[in-house]
Amino acid sequence: MRYPKVAIRFSLPTVERKGETVSRDPRYDILFEPVQIGPVTTRNRFYQVPHCTGMGSNWPNAHAELRGQRAEGGWGVVCTEEVMIHPTTDELPGASMRLWDDDDIPVFAAAADKVHEHGGLFGVELVHGGLSRANKTSRTAPLAPSHQANKYATLPQARGMDLYDIDEFRRWHREAAIRAKKAGADIVYVYCAHNVALPMHFLLQRYNRRRDAYGGKLENRARLLRELLEDTKDAVGDSCAVALRFAVDERIGEAGLEWQNEGREVVEMLAELPDLWDVNVSGWENDSKTSRFAQEGFQEDAIAFVKSMTTKPVVGVGRYTSPDSMVRVIKSGIMDLIGAARPAIADSFLPKKIEEGRAEDIRECIGCNICVSGNNTCVPMRCTQNPVVGEEWRRGWHTDTIPPRASDDRVLIVGAGPAGLEAARALGQRGYDVTLAERTKELGGRLIMEAQLPGLAAWMRVRDWRLGQIQKMPNVKVFLDSFLDDKAVTSFGAPNVVFATGSSWRRDGVGNTNRDTIPGAGASHVHGPDDVMEGRVKNGPVVIFDDDHHTMGGLLAEKLAGDGLEVILVTPSAVVSEFTLLTLEQAFIQSRLIELGVDIRTQSNLVAIGGDHVCLACTYTGRESEVAAGSVVLVTSRLPNEQVYHRFAKRPDIMEAAGIKTVALIGDCLCPQTIASAVHDGHLYARELGTENLANSDVPYRRERMVMETQGEET
């Protein structure tokens, strides 16, 4: 046993206060100035732009509580996600919102009331998806400017709209705007962005092949957009601001909309018509680019011109988490309001923390897009940094507060990776006396190595924010270089023990495709991901077998190719890093690997490893081929590090003698998953320790339940 060896003790920081209120840094005063937006005024410059939640009309209570906590956290404007206005734009089973008729109004009113309760303005983004929607439940034909294949290959063909259809679309949009106003909206959107909106399809020449007044020259292609703005202002503009969300650039060069050309011309053409310009780039994969491929403020080159062309306020996004960056973009004339989607997900109380002089407490977005993956799988979103997201209503969690401890019992946490750190932080916030023991000389677990892979430096924020919070807690003690075996745990004397000891990559090749050991996997030139991250793979050509399908295989290929080695990436999937289709970065990953010269072998299984080669088999035909290999890296699956737990956790006699009341596994040592899952595990443990709640039942949280309509007897 080596416990304890190195102890980290922290002193509390000095915080300037005025009475009970922490003073705000005067450099940030500009962020809290009110801004007039048409007939309404926002209390500050913090603007939560429309973004998906995976909740929408499918989980209305969850959606309302999430938006309400945003307003409570200081966001001056809080907007919905996409709001479908008619059955011809049906995104189900996706969890967007719907305003098809008056029966949908109460869902919006619930969210609006929550936002208004905390002094925020409520924005509603009205959308018709045009040729981007399949209308799977409504079974209506998708609409488009012209007859054509739908935008996505799996969707039915879209029907070209005639003039009657256009008039009907305008009517649907106008009526939806009126419903939004009735529900309490303060800002109503016209949506022309992300290449998933019907007005944008009319605007783009590749979709619009019309020869009438809605096609041909730009003025005609922008006619529908102008009419929608005019219709919406006429319908609700007396009391609601009308915002235009517009993608000024598609990031595909001359083949699409460019801010230097038609993007600029549209802004000039409509400059004073909307009450607010919400500007970004298209498509969604460009607008929500991950930190692996873009830095903070990455849209500024495309959107900076807009403010010089209009007297109306401008809001934009760029994954801003630094208040200094926010002040810069306002003072430099790029925007009037700081737009945020992902930073608001990572920290609902970001504005309030700046206002209260707690900027160092901001839980900064890491730009991993795990939030997007939730929406893309039609479930309430989750966040790597913020485990509360998605749990505000169903578990009753609050982003910034947590119930006090239920007892004076101490807690021992073994392992200081993402799960262990979050458990220690949240338990410390509750007031528990916590000891966090880490066997290595550095905190962070898997983050330590993974954050060093290409483009993932921001991921270290997961560790650094939690460490920063723990530093302020005298009731949390951290010990490094402290290996705890079962004897050390039982002799420690803590009534509550939780293991957060992570997982280890398998080296036998067992994974999704191969359920048995790959022949030859035990050879000396066969490695795991840790060997690559620690610089031990130096002989090429290197064959990476990715049967994990998340980020690791592509990251290791990029690293090794960057080190100058010949790399062959083999995967049974049809694409590299298949999971990242859900995080909007798969195309960027595969493009980068191609540019680096990585030899990509998709739809191929690794079936045997020889001394200087590997044997591959086609996943369809089984036809085999050989590839030369100086080194082989297996990225297949992981095993939980649960050994110490099992040596005593199921022995009540040992636990009773040691005074241990509870013992638990959290994070990857419970089940190897994403970092977001590990953080959530740690938080869940900390929230529920010593409490009696729904977790003690078979259904551990509240569910949204459908109301069955009953028809009375005819009289």
C-alpha distance (Angstrom), angle and dihedral (degrees) to the residues before:
residue distance angle dihedral
M1 . . .
R2 3.82 . .
Y3 3.80 100.0 .
P4 2.94 123.6 163.6
K5 3.78 107.7 8.5
V6 3.79 109.2 138.7
A7 3.79 120.2 22.4
I8 3.79 124.0 -165.1
R9 3.80 112.5 -152.5
F10 3.76 121.6 -178.4
S11 3.78 134.2 -159.7
L12 3.77 123.1 -139.4
P13 3.82 115.4 -102.6
T14 3.79 122.0 -117.2
V15 3.78 111.0 -112.3
E16 3.78 122.4 -168.0
R17 3.81 111.1 -128.8
K18 3.78 138.2 -177.7
G19 3.76 104.1 -151.1
E20 3.78 102.8 -53.6
T21 3.81 96.0 -23.1
V22 3.80 121.8 90.5
S23 3.79 109.0 -130.8
R24 3.80 119.0 -112.6
D25 3.77 120.2 -125.4
P26 3.84 104.1 -107.6
R27 3.80 89.8 -137.6
Y28 3.78 87.0 73.7
D29 3.80 98.3 48.4
I30 3.79 90.4 104.7
L31 3.79 89.4 64.8
F32 3.79 90.5 63.5
E33 3.78 98.4 51.9
P34 3.83 115.5 117.8
V35 3.80 117.7 -112.6
Q36 3.79 125.6 -151.9
I37 3.82 113.0 -132.4
G38 3.77 108.3 -177.4
P39 3.82 108.1 -67.2
V40 3.82 94.6 -10.2
T41 3.80 134.7 65.5
T42 3.78 126.9 -146.3
R43 3.80 117.0 -143.5
N44 3.81 94.1 -131.6
R45 3.80 143.2 -3.2
F46 3.81 97.1 -92.0
Y47 3.78 109.2 111.5
Q48 3.79 123.7 -179.5
V49 3.78 99.9 -153.3
P50 3.80 121.4 -148.2
H51 3.78 110.4 -73.1
C52 3.78 137.6 160.5
T53 3.78 121.8 -100.5
G54 3.80 103.3 179.4
M55 3.82 85.1 -119.0
G56 3.78 112.5 77.7
S57 3.78 116.8 130.1
N58 3.82 90.7 -18.9
W59 3.82 92.5 66.8
P60 3.83 103.9 21.4
N61 3.82 97.9 164.9
A62 3.80 91.7 50.5
H63 3.79 90.4 47.4
A64 3.80 94.0 50.1
E65 3.80 93.8 48.8
L66 3.80 92.4 48.4
R67 3.81 92.9 51.2
G68 3.80 91.2 44.8
Q69 3.78 92.6 55.1
R70 3.81 88.7 52.3
A71 3.79 90.9 58.2
E72 3.80 90.0 44.5
G73 3.80 87.5 53.4
G74 3.79 90.8 59.1
W75 3.79 105.9 -95.3
G76 3.79 106.0 149.8
V77 3.79 93.0 -154.0
V78 3.79 124.5 30.7
C79 3.81 118.1 -172.8
T80 3.78 135.5 -168.0
E81 3.76 126.8 -120.7
E82 3.81 120.7 -104.6
V83 3.79 111.0 -40.5
M84 3.79 114.9 -152.6
I85 3.78 110.4 -140.6
H86 3.83 102.6 -164.4
P87 3.84 143.3 11.0
T88 3.82 88.8 -100.0
T89 3.80 86.8 70.3
D90 3.79 100.6 48.3
E91 3.80 115.1 159.1
L92 3.79 97.4 177.0
P93 2.98 131.6 166.5
G94 3.79 79.6 36.2
A95 3.79 112.9 90.4
S96 3.80 102.4 -122.3
M97 3.79 120.8 132.9
R98 3.79 127.3 -96.7
L99 3.80 134.4 -145.8
W100 3.77 98.4 175.5
D101 3.79 95.0 136.3
D102 3.80 142.6 -10.3
D103 3.81 92.1 -79.4
D104 3.80 87.8 71.8
I105 3.81 93.4 58.9
P106 3.84 97.4 86.8
V107 3.81 91.6 61.4
F108 3.79 89.8 58.2
A109 3.78 93.8 40.8
A110 3.82 89.6 57.2
A111 3.80 91.8 55.4
A112 3.81 93.2 40.8
D113 3.80 91.0 52.8
K114 3.80 91.3 51.1
V115 3.81 91.5 50.4
H116 3.81 93.9 45.0
E117 3.79 90.7 48.5
H118 3.78 88.5 67.2
G119 3.80 97.5 41.0
G120 3.81 100.0 -99.2
L121 3.78 131.3 133.4
F122 3.79 116.3 -117.8
G123 3.81 119.1 -135.1
V124 3.81 126.1 -165.5
E125 3.82 120.5 -159.4
L126 3.81 109.0 -150.6
V127 3.80 113.2 -156.6
H128 3.76 141.9 -178.2
G129 3.78 109.2 -172.3
G130 3.80 96.3 -158.4
L131 3.78 111.9 -174.8
S132 3.82 90.6 0.3
R133 3.79 94.1 73.5
A134 3.80 129.1 79.4
N135 3.83 96.3 -164.2
K136 3.80 89.1 -144.6
T137 3.79 96.9 169.4
S138 3.80 100.6 32.8
R139 3.83 90.6 45.0
T140 3.79 91.7 -149.7
A141 3.79 122.9 141.5
P142 3.82 114.2 -94.7
L143 3.81 113.7 -114.2
A144 3.81 128.7 -130.1
P145 3.79 139.2 163.4
S146 3.82 89.5 -103.6
H147 3.82 137.3 10.2
Q148 3.81 106.3 -81.4
A149 3.76 148.6 127.3
N150 3.76 113.4 -69.5
K151 3.81 120.1 -99.6
Y152 3.80 92.4 -105.3
A153 3.79 122.8 48.5
T154 3.80 93.8 -131.3
L155 3.80 93.8 57.6
P156 3.81 128.2 85.0
Q157 3.78 120.7 -99.9
A158 3.81 116.5 -83.5
R159 3.79 124.8 -119.7
G160 3.80 120.0 -126.7
M161 3.81 111.7 -118.9
D162 3.79 122.7 -123.2
L163 3.81 123.4 -153.5
Y164 3.79 91.9 -88.8
D165 3.81 89.6 54.6
I166 3.80 90.1 51.2
D167 3.79 91.7 51.4
E168 3.79 89.8 48.6
F169 3.80 91.4 49.8
R170 3.80 90.2 52.5
R171 3.80 89.3 50.5
W172 3.82 92.5 50.1
H173 3.78 90.5 50.1
R174 3.81 93.5 47.7
E175 3.80 92.6 48.9
A176 3.80 91.3 48.2
A177 3.81 89.2 52.2
I178 3.80 90.1 53.3
R179 3.81 90.3 49.5
A180 3.80 90.0 50.3
K181 3.80 89.5 53.0
K182 3.81 91.3 49.4
A183 3.81 88.6 51.7
G184 3.80 91.1 56.3
A185 3.81 103.5 -94.5
D186 3.79 116.3 163.6
I187 3.82 94.9 -174.0
V188 3.79 124.8 35.6
Y189 3.79 120.0 -164.4
V190 3.76 134.9 -141.5
Y191 3.80 104.1 -157.6
C192 3.80 123.7 -144.5
A193 3.78 105.4 150.3
H194 3.81 147.9 92.6
N195 3.82 91.4 38.4
V196 3.80 89.8 -92.3
A197 3.81 99.2 96.7
L198 3.79 127.6 92.0
P199 3.84 94.5 -132.9
M200 3.81 88.7 55.3
H201 3.79 90.9 48.8
F202 3.81 87.7 55.7
L203 3.80 89.3 48.6
L204 3.81 96.6 52.6
Q205 3.79 117.3 78.9
R206 3.80 94.4 -147.0
Y207 3.81 89.7 64.1
N208 3.80 100.2 30.4
R209 3.82 111.9 71.0
R210 3.78 95.4 155.6
R211 3.81 122.2 135.9
D212 3.79 98.1 -161.2
A213 3.80 132.6 81.1
Y214 3.81 90.3 -63.7
G215 3.81 96.4 54.6
G216 3.77 142.8 52.4
K217 3.79 115.3 35.8
L218 3.81 120.2 44.4
E219 3.80 94.4 -106.3
N220 3.80 89.4 59.2
R221 3.81 94.3 43.8
A222 3.82 89.1 51.5
R223 3.81 92.9 47.1
L224 3.81 95.4 94.0
L225 3.80 91.0 50.1
R226 3.80 90.7 51.9
E227 3.80 91.6 48.1
L228 3.80 92.3 50.9
L229 3.79 90.9 52.2
E230 3.80 91.3 48.9
D231 3.81 92.5 45.6
T232 3.80 92.4 49.7
K233 3.78 94.3 47.6
D234 3.78 90.1 49.1
A235 3.80 91.9 49.1
V236 3.81 102.0 44.3
G237 3.79 108.1 -1.7
D238 3.79 94.1 107.5
S239 3.79 91.2 75.2
C240 3.82 106.8 3.3
A241 3.78 127.5 67.7
V242 3.80 113.7 -126.6
A243 3.80 113.9 -137.4
L244 3.79 127.9 -167.5
R245 3.77 116.4 -149.5
F246 3.76 104.7 -159.1
A247 3.80 132.9 174.4
V248 3.80 105.2 -143.0
D249 3.81 94.6 -171.3
E250 3.81 136.3 24.1
R251 3.82 96.1 -158.2
I252 3.81 91.7 -129.2
G253 3.80 99.1 102.9
E254 3.78 124.1 -130.4
A255 3.80 91.7 -12.3
G256 3.80 89.5 73.2
L257 3.77 145.3 19.3
E258 3.82 113.4 -44.9
W259 3.77 126.1 -167.4
Q260 3.80 91.6 -135.3
N261 3.81 91.8 58.7
E262 3.80 129.8 18.0
G263 3.78 93.6 0.2
R264 3.78 88.9 61.1
E265 3.77 92.6 42.5
V266 3.80 92.3 55.6
V267 3.81 90.9 52.1
E268 3.80 90.2 49.4
M269 3.81 91.4 46.8
L270 3.84 94.4 51.5
A271 3.80 99.5 26.0
E272 3.81 99.9 131.6
L273 3.80 100.4 26.2
P274 3.85 102.1 86.2
D275 3.80 121.3 55.6
L276 3.79 89.9 -134.9
W277 3.79 136.1 22.4
D278 3.81 113.3 -144.4
V279 3.79 101.8 -173.1
N280 3.78 132.1 -174.6
V281 3.80 143.3 137.4
S282 3.79 128.7 -89.0
G283 3.04 145.8 -86.0
W284 3.74 113.2 31.2
E285 3.81 91.8 -109.7
N286 3.82 88.6 60.8
D287 3.80 96.4 40.6
S288 3.82 91.9 50.1
K289 3.78 99.0 34.6
T290 3.79 113.8 168.7
S291 3.79 122.5 -114.4
R292 3.79 87.1 -110.7
F293 3.79 88.2 72.1
A294 3.82 106.4 22.5
Q295 3.79 139.8 36.9
E296 3.82 130.2 -139.7
G297 3.80 111.1 -65.7
F298 3.79 93.5 22.0
Q299 3.82 94.5 150.9
E300 3.78 97.4 54.5
D301 3.80 95.1 97.6
A302 3.81 90.6 61.0
I303 3.80 103.1 37.7
A304 3.83 102.9 36.3
F305 3.83 93.9 92.3
V306 3.82 96.4 59.1
K307 3.80 99.0 78.5
S308 3.82 91.6 55.5
M309 3.81 90.5 58.5
T310 3.80 100.9 51.6
T311 3.79 140.1 42.0
K312 3.79 89.9 -146.0
P313 3.81 121.1 97.7
V314 3.79 117.9 -91.5
V315 3.79 128.5 -148.2
G316 3.79 125.3 -171.0
V317 3.78 139.9 165.4
G318 3.79 137.1 -131.6
R319 3.80 106.9 153.1
Y320 3.82 90.7 -88.3
T321 3.80 113.4 -174.8
S322 3.81 100.3 151.8
P323 3.82 116.1 84.7
D324 3.79 88.4 -150.4
S325 3.80 89.9 59.6
M326 3.79 89.8 47.6
V327 3.78 91.9 53.8
R328 3.81 90.3 47.0
V329 3.81 95.6 55.1
I330 3.81 91.3 48.4
K331 3.80 96.1 46.5
S332 3.80 92.1 43.9
G333 3.80 90.8 55.4
I334 3.79 98.6 -115.0
M335 3.81 95.4 122.6
D336 3.79 143.1 -10.2
L337 3.79 98.0 -144.2
I338 3.80 129.3 41.2
G339 3.78 106.8 -124.9
A340 3.77 119.4 -156.0
A341 3.77 138.2 173.2
R342 3.80 108.0 154.7
P343 3.85 95.7 31.1
A344 3.82 87.9 53.1
I345 3.79 89.6 51.1
A346 3.80 92.3 50.3
D347 3.80 92.1 48.1
S348 3.79 121.3 12.9
F349 3.81 88.8 -176.3
L350 3.81 97.0 52.1
P351 3.85 94.5 118.3
K352 3.79 93.8 46.0
K353 3.79 91.7 50.0
I354 3.80 90.2 54.8
E355 3.80 91.1 44.8
E356 3.80 91.8 51.3
G357 3.78 95.0 47.2
R358 3.82 93.5 -105.1
A359 3.79 99.9 118.1
E360 3.79 90.0 136.1
D361 3.82 87.9 63.8
I362 3.82 94.2 60.7
R363 3.78 110.1 125.4
E364 3.79 97.3 -137.6
C365 3.79 122.3 -144.5
I366 3.80 112.4 -112.8
G367 3.82 93.8 -155.5
C368 3.80 95.5 -125.3
N369 3.85 95.6 134.2
I370 3.78 94.4 -138.2
C371 3.81 82.7 136.7
V372 3.80 89.6 61.8
S373 3.80 91.5 49.7
G374 3.79 90.2 60.9
N375 3.77 92.6 54.6
N376 3.80 91.4 44.3
T377 3.79 90.4 56.1
C378 3.84 91.2 47.9
V379 3.81 96.4 -113.4
P380 3.82 132.1 113.7
M381 3.76 108.2 -77.3
R382 3.75 127.1 -104.6
C383 3.81 132.5 -159.3
T384 3.79 131.6 -145.3
Q385 3.79 92.4 -142.6
N386 3.80 100.2 35.3
P387 3.82 114.4 46.9
V388 3.81 91.1 -179.6
V389 3.81 94.0 70.1
G390 3.79 109.5 108.9
E391 3.81 92.1 15.2
E392 3.81 99.8 74.9
W393 3.80 94.7 102.3
R394 3.78 107.3 17.8
R395 3.82 95.4 50.2
G396 3.80 96.3 21.5
W397 3.80 93.2 -122.3
H398 3.78 122.9 161.1
T399 3.78 121.7 -147.9
D400 3.79 97.5 -135.5
T401 3.80 105.5 25.7
I402 3.78 136.2 52.7
P403 3.83 132.3 -172.9
P404 3.82 116.5 -94.8
R405 3.79 121.1 -103.6
A406 3.78 118.7 -70.3
S407 3.83 95.7 -143.0
D408 3.78 144.1 1.1
D409 3.81 92.2 -104.8
R410 3.78 115.8 132.0
V411 3.80 122.6 -124.7
L412 3.80 127.7 -142.3
I413 3.80 115.9 -159.7
V414 3.79 116.3 -166.9
G415 3.80 110.4 -156.8
A416 3.81 130.9 29.0
G417 3.78 103.8 -142.2
P418 3.83 123.3 118.4
A419 3.83 94.3 -63.9
G420 3.79 96.1 43.3
L421 3.80 93.8 46.5
E422 3.80 93.2 49.6
A423 3.80 92.1 46.6
A424 3.81 90.6 50.3
R425 3.80 92.6 47.1
A426 3.81 95.6 47.6
L427 3.81 93.9 42.5
G428 3.78 88.7 48.9
Q429 3.79 89.8 51.3
R430 3.80 88.6 52.7
G431 3.81 89.0 53.9
Y432 3.80 101.2 -107.9
D433 3.79 121.2 148.6
V434 3.81 100.3 -115.5
T435 3.78 133.5 -172.6
L436 3.80 116.3 -165.9
A437 3.80 114.6 -165.2
E438 3.81 121.8 -168.3
R439 3.81 121.7 -173.2
T440 3.83 94.5 -150.5
K441 3.78 130.4 61.3
E442 3.81 94.4 -108.2
L443 3.78 135.6 55.8
G444 3.78 121.8 -127.2
G445 3.79 108.5 65.8
R446 3.82 112.3 -150.6
L447 3.81 90.6 2.5
I448 3.79 92.0 71.1
M449 3.79 93.7 68.3
E450 3.80 101.0 25.8
A451 3.80 93.9 54.6
Q452 3.81 88.5 59.5
L453 3.80 92.0 61.5
P454 3.82 117.4 101.8
G455 3.80 112.2 -63.9
L456 3.80 97.7 -5.1
A457 3.81 101.4 103.8
A458 3.82 90.8 112.6
W459 3.80 89.5 61.5
M460 3.80 88.8 74.3
R461 3.81 86.5 73.3
V462 3.82 85.7 81.1
R463 3.79 89.0 67.2
D464 3.79 99.2 31.9
W465 3.81 96.4 53.6
R466 3.79 92.4 49.9
L467 3.76 92.4 45.7
G468 3.81 89.5 50.0
Q469 3.80 90.5 53.8
I470 3.80 93.5 45.3
Q471 3.81 89.9 52.2
K472 3.80 88.1 67.1
M473 3.80 94.2 53.0
P474 3.82 117.2 85.9
N475 3.81 88.4 -174.7
V476 3.83 91.6 65.2
K477 3.80 116.6 74.6
V478 3.80 120.9 -170.2
F479 3.81 124.7 -157.5
L480 3.80 123.4 -170.5
D481 3.79 130.0 -162.6
S482 3.79 87.5 26.7
F483 3.78 116.8 136.9
L484 3.78 113.2 -167.4
D485 3.77 118.9 -162.1
D486 3.80 123.8 -175.7
K487 3.81 92.4 -84.5
A488 3.80 92.2 51.5
V489 3.79 91.4 49.0
T490 3.80 94.3 50.1
S491 3.79 92.6 46.2
F492 3.81 94.7 48.2
G493 3.78 93.7 81.4
A494 3.82 101.3 -137.1
P495 3.82 113.9 142.6
N496 3.81 91.0 -148.0
V497 3.80 122.3 49.3
V498 3.77 125.4 -179.0
F499 3.79 125.6 -176.8
A500 3.81 118.5 -145.7
T501 3.78 96.6 164.8
G502 3.79 97.6 141.6
S503 3.78 128.1 -143.3
S504 3.80 140.7 -81.0
W505 3.79 130.3 -129.7
R506 3.77 114.0 -109.1
R507 3.80 116.5 -117.7
D508 3.80 97.7 -163.7
G509 3.81 97.5 75.1
V510 3.79 96.0 -115.0
G511 3.79 109.7 149.4
N512 3.79 143.5 111.8
T513 3.79 96.1 -35.0
N514 3.80 105.4 26.2
R515 3.78 112.2 50.6
D516 3.81 91.9 179.0
T517 3.80 131.7 53.9
I518 3.79 114.8 -75.6
P519 3.83 109.6 -119.5
G520 3.80 109.9 -106.2
A521 3.79 94.9 21.0
G522 3.80 92.7 127.2
A523 3.82 95.8 62.0
S524 3.80 120.4 121.5
H525 3.81 93.8 -114.4
V526 3.82 92.0 56.0
H527 3.79 113.5 96.8
G528 3.79 143.9 179.1
P529 3.82 128.6 -132.4
D530 3.81 92.2 -92.0
D531 3.80 90.1 62.0
V532 3.80 90.3 57.2
M533 3.79 93.7 45.7
E534 3.80 90.6 49.8
G535 3.80 93.0 49.1
R536 3.79 99.0 -111.6
V537 3.83 97.4 125.0
K538 3.80 106.7 85.3
N539 3.80 107.2 139.7
G540 3.78 121.1 88.4
P541 2.83 155.8 -116.1
V542 3.81 87.8 55.6
V543 3.78 119.7 -161.3
I544 3.81 112.0 -157.2
F545 3.77 113.2 -164.2
D546 3.80 108.2 -158.7
D547 3.78 111.3 -167.5
D548 3.82 91.6 145.3
H549 3.84 93.7 73.0
H550 3.81 95.8 -161.3
T551 3.81 123.1 100.4
M552 3.79 102.7 -66.3
G553 3.81 101.0 79.4
G554 3.80 94.4 51.6
L555 3.80 92.2 43.3
L556 3.81 92.9 53.0
A557 3.80 91.0 47.5
E558 3.80 90.2 52.3
K559 3.80 92.3 48.0
L560 3.78 95.6 48.7
A561 3.79 93.1 44.0
G562 3.79 87.7 50.3
D563 3.80 88.1 52.6
G564 3.80 88.3 58.7
L565 3.80 99.4 -104.7
E566 3.79 125.2 136.3
V567 3.81 105.9 -111.2
I568 3.80 131.2 -164.0
L569 3.80 112.7 -170.5
V570 3.80 112.8 -158.2
T571 3.80 122.5 -170.6
P572 3.81 135.1 163.4
S573 3.80 87.7 -140.7
A574 3.80 124.4 91.8
V575 3.82 90.1 -120.4
V576 3.79 138.8 29.0
S577 3.83 116.2 -92.5
E578 3.79 93.2 0.9
F579 3.82 95.1 -169.2
T580 3.80 90.1 64.2
L581 3.78 90.2 70.4
L582 3.80 81.5 80.4
T583 3.80 93.0 51.8
L584 3.83 93.8 48.9
E585 3.80 94.6 -118.4
Q586 3.80 105.5 94.2
A587 3.81 94.7 99.9
F588 3.81 91.1 49.3
I589 3.82 91.1 50.2
Q590 3.78 95.9 49.4
S591 3.82 92.4 43.0
R592 3.79 91.5 52.9
L593 3.80 92.6 49.3
I594 3.79 90.8 50.0
E595 3.80 90.0 50.3
L596 3.82 89.5 50.7
G597 3.79 90.6 54.0
V598 3.80 97.3 -110.9
D599 3.81 111.6 163.6
I600 3.81 103.3 -129.4
R601 3.81 118.4 -157.4
T602 3.81 109.4 -175.2
Q603 3.81 126.7 -177.2
S604 3.81 88.4 28.9
N605 3.79 129.7 123.6
L606 3.79 126.6 -153.0
V607 3.81 105.7 -127.8
A608 3.82 103.9 165.8
I609 3.81 141.0 8.6
G610 3.80 121.8 -143.8
G611 3.78 131.5 -173.1
D612 3.81 94.9 -90.9
H613 3.78 103.7 6.2
V614 3.79 145.5 34.8
C615 3.77 130.2 -132.3
L616 3.79 117.3 -129.6
A617 3.79 129.0 -168.0
C618 3.80 128.7 -159.5
T619 3.81 108.5 -112.8
Y620 3.83 89.9 -136.8
T621 3.79 106.7 38.8
G622 3.80 102.1 19.0
R623 3.83 89.0 -130.7
E624 3.81 107.9 158.0
S625 3.78 132.0 -139.4
E626 3.80 136.7 173.3
V627 3.81 127.6 -123.6
A628 3.81 124.8 -170.0
A629 3.80 112.9 -114.4
G630 3.80 131.5 -177.6
S631 3.81 89.8 176.5
V632 3.78 134.2 14.4
V633 3.81 124.4 -153.9
L634 3.81 117.7 -163.6
V635 3.82 115.5 -152.9
T636 3.78 101.5 174.4
S637 3.81 118.0 118.2
R638 3.80 143.1 -35.5
L639 3.79 137.0 -118.8
P640 3.83 121.9 -140.8
N641 3.81 117.2 -113.9
E642 3.80 93.5 -128.7
Q643 3.78 102.1 135.1
V644 3.80 99.4 110.6
Y645 3.78 91.8 46.7
H646 3.79 93.1 54.5
R647 3.80 93.8 48.8
F648 3.79 92.3 70.9
A649 3.81 112.7 -3.1
K650 3.80 93.4 89.7
R651 3.80 93.3 45.2
P652 3.82 106.2 90.4
D653 3.81 90.9 -176.7
I654 3.80 92.0 59.2
M655 3.81 92.5 43.8
E656 3.80 93.1 49.2
A657 3.81 91.9 49.6
A658 3.80 89.8 50.1
G659 3.80 93.8 47.0
I660 3.79 92.3 -117.5
K661 3.81 113.0 153.5
T662 3.79 101.1 176.0
V663 3.77 136.0 17.1
A664 3.79 126.9 -176.5
L665 3.79 145.9 174.4
I666 3.81 119.9 -136.4
G667 3.78 136.4 176.1
D668 3.77 124.0 2.4
C669 3.80 93.5 -12.7
L670 3.79 87.4 63.2
C671 3.80 94.1 43.3
P672 3.82 125.1 -19.7
Q673 3.81 107.4 -118.5
T674 3.79 139.6 129.3
I675 3.79 124.6 -37.6
A676 3.80 87.1 -111.5
S677 3.81 89.9 58.3
A678 3.80 91.4 49.1
V679 3.81 92.3 51.2
H680 3.80 90.6 47.8
D681 3.80 90.3 50.4
G682 3.79 90.9 53.1
H683 3.77 92.5 48.5
L684 3.80 93.5 46.0
Y685 3.79 90.8 53.1
A686 3.79 91.8 49.1
R687 3.81 93.6 47.5
E688 3.77 95.2 49.1
L689 3.80 102.0 40.3
G690 3.78 107.6 121.8
T691 3.79 95.2 -1.4
E692 3.76 132.5 116.1
N693 3.77 110.0 -141.0
L694 3.76 143.2 126.0
A695 3.80 90.0 -59.7
N696 3.79 86.6 80.2
S697 3.79 90.9 63.1
D698 3.77 130.4 69.1
V699 3.82 89.4 -101.7
P700 3.82 106.3 51.7
Y701 3.81 98.3 -167.6
R702 3.78 143.8 30.5
R703 3.78 116.1 -83.6
E704 3.77 130.8 -146.6
R705 3.77 105.6 -119.6
M706 3.78 128.5 -158.5
V707 3.79 116.7 -123.6
M708 3.78 112.9 -127.6
E709 3.76 113.5 -137.0
T710 3.79 113.9 -136.0
Q711 3.75 123.7 -160.1
G712 3.78 118.0 -142.5
E713 3.79 124.4 -132.7
E714 3.74 116.4 -83.0
T715 3.74 115.1 -109.6
